[in-house]
Structure formats: structure tokens, C-alpha cells
Amino acid sequence: MSTLEAAVRDIAREARERAHEIEAARSLPEDLGLTMARGGIFRTLVPECYGGLEVHPGTFARMLETLGHADGSTGWCAMIGSTTALLSASLPEHWAQIIYADHPDAITSGVTAPMGRAVAHGEHWRVTGRWSFGSASRNSDWICGGCLIVDAAGEPISSPSGAPDIQLMYFPRKAVSIHDNWHVSGLRGTGSSDIEVSDLEVPKDRTVVLGGRARIDRPLYRFPTLGLLAIGVASVALGIARRAVDELVDLAGGKVPTGGRRRLAERATVQADVGRADAALNSAEAYIHAAIDNAWRVADSGQRLGVEHKTALRSAAVHATWAAVDAVDRAYHAAGGSAIYAASPLQRCFRDVHVATQHIMVAQPIYELTGRVRLGLEPGGLL
């Protein structure tokens, strides 16, 4: 067992034991976040040259599934922190060194949506913005926010491609206001409150161009950032779904429904639900890893990924997420009234997985994007 595998196993055990605490706090406990950082969870996608693990994307996906199985919020925070750290391969070297290499336990998080505006001010950008869904912000040392580059009059400036110039800017945690507004149905322990900066000066080179080519040319960094983010979201959802099915199996072995004579496990409908859920989750996981492995072979050969490989990554991610939802729904309904109590992990799985579906990377409209490619049309969006 590798050092990372051992760390994931131990953190999963702790997260499972502390799930109620995590949810009640509406944020990842500081000590657990630090344990995760020291275990390398947030450095899985950081280049080796900056002290990272630079793992195969399949390892990254399995890690998140394991953590999501233990506790959805913990898996989610691991996903946000590790995918944000992927940007280390795109930062100018001296900033990657300062933020990541010089501080091995640093945690970074961020929101890619361009809800901020940045105007040039000498050698800096002057940034103002407020972003929703700032997961793990309270655990972070640095926080990113997507910004639209504007001129002095507030008008958007185009990039060389003609599209709006959107850049992700790094802010030190102490410069960010975190609003206590994360009161939600599921993934309550992610601390995904609004984050805000006002008239903050950011060095012009402490940024990453969204969708731009990484500065480090190695196989992992030939993968699309958004594709890896989508795979991360889906992997957490798969973990949540497998936990729900496991909980149903445990419950069904002993529960005799009110008015019944047979255990839940002896009901044909429950047997079918478990069989269908297992088949769907195994198929979805296989699709994700096939898409990853096919893309890896191209990236490992030194080539850039084409539209077909990027599309497969996004298709596999959205399919897995919605397969997870179906599996959780089957488990929740098959369990009957037992699933609604706060003591049952099933109700938390139900709430968590339905919140995960709202992430733009795995929302239903992604099928339109992948369908366009299959029909021979231009994607019409970032892959």
C-alpha cells in the first residue's frame, strides 16, 4: 500500500466517524483539513517539481470516491482543493514555488466562475467580486476567483482569440471576506459560503488563464482542467452512491418492514434495486476509467488531447453523476421510513448527491455539449 493510499484510508475512517460533526459545523474541521493536507490529499495533482505527487488521474478519481464514500463533504473538499492545486502547473514558476513548493501543507481553493472584475493598475490588477460556492475557503491559505478583465470604463477586454479575457486570480486568505451564508440541504460540511474581495491589488502574473495551456508539459497537464474537475465531481458522487447502497444492504439484512414477515433483503423489488444500482455504478466507474486511460495514452505519448477525448471525459463524468443519483434514490426509497431519520446515513447520501448534481460541470446540459460533438457540430462550450 502506498503512502497516499494509507493516508486516504485513515482519513476516510476519521471522516466517517466525524460525519455528524462535519455537517453540524457546516465546514471541514480545521484539524481534519490539516491532516488531509499533511497526507498529500491536496497535492495529488501538483507537479513533482513543486513537491507534489503528480498522480495518474485514475488514482485521483479513486481517492475521491473513497473519501466520498466516507463522507460526501470531505470528499467534496478534497476534490476542490486538489483540482485548484492543479493550477500550480499553469502559474508562473516563482508563484508556484511560493504558494505550493515552499509550503507543502498549503491548501488552495477557488471558484472558476468569472464573478469578479479586474482592471489594470500599474503592475497589478485591481479586483472586486463576490463568488458563490467557495468550498473549503475557511481551510484555505490561498483562494482563487475567476475574473473578467475590463478597461477603466468597466467594458470587457477581449483575449487574443476574440473571447472575453477571463483569468483566475490568487488571493491570500486574509484578504478574502467569507460570508456565513452556507445554509443548504446537502453537502453541508463543505463550507461553501460566498467569498468576496473589494478593490484588492493582485500582481499581474499571479493569475492563470482559464482554459490556457499549462506551463509544465507533462502527461497530467495535457488533460483539460475542466475535464479533471468534472471527473472529480463525479467520483465524489459515485462514492456517495456506493455508501448509500452499502447502507441499504446492511439495513435490509435485518429489517422486517411493518406489517411484513420477511426481511427487506428477501423482497424481490429490493433485490432488483440493489442489482440495478450495483450494475449502474460499476458501469459508470468503468466508463470513467476507460475515458481516463484512453486520454492518458494520448497525453503520455506527448500529444495534446483532441475533442473526442475531452468529450469522453465530460460524457463519462455527467453519466456517472446521474447514475449515482439513480442508485441513491433507489436505496433511499427501498429503505422505507428508516431512511428519513437523522441517524441514518441514507438521508445524508440522498441530500448530498442531489446537491452534487447542481455543479455546472456535471449538470444535464453537458449532454447537449457532448451530443453536439457526436453529431459532428462544434462543441459550443469549453471542454
Protein Blocks (a to p, Z undefined) as FASTA:
>chain_A
ZZklmmmmmmmmmmmmmmmmmmmnopacfklmmmmmmnommmmmgcfklopaopafklmm
mmmmmmmmmomklmmmmmmmmmmmmmmmmgcfklmmmmmmmmmkbccdddfblcbccdde
hjbccdddddehiehklmpmbdcdddddddfkopacddfkopacdddddddfklpccddf
bccfbhklnopaccddehiacdfklccdehiacfbdcfklmpcfklmmmmmmmmmmmmmm
mmmmmmmmmmmmmpccehiabdfklpmklmmmmmmmmmmmmmmmmmmmmmmmmmmmmmmn
opacdfklmmmmmmmmmmmmmmmmmmmmmmmmmnmmmlmpmklmklmmmmmmmmmmmpmk
lgmklmmmmmmmmnopafkiaZZ
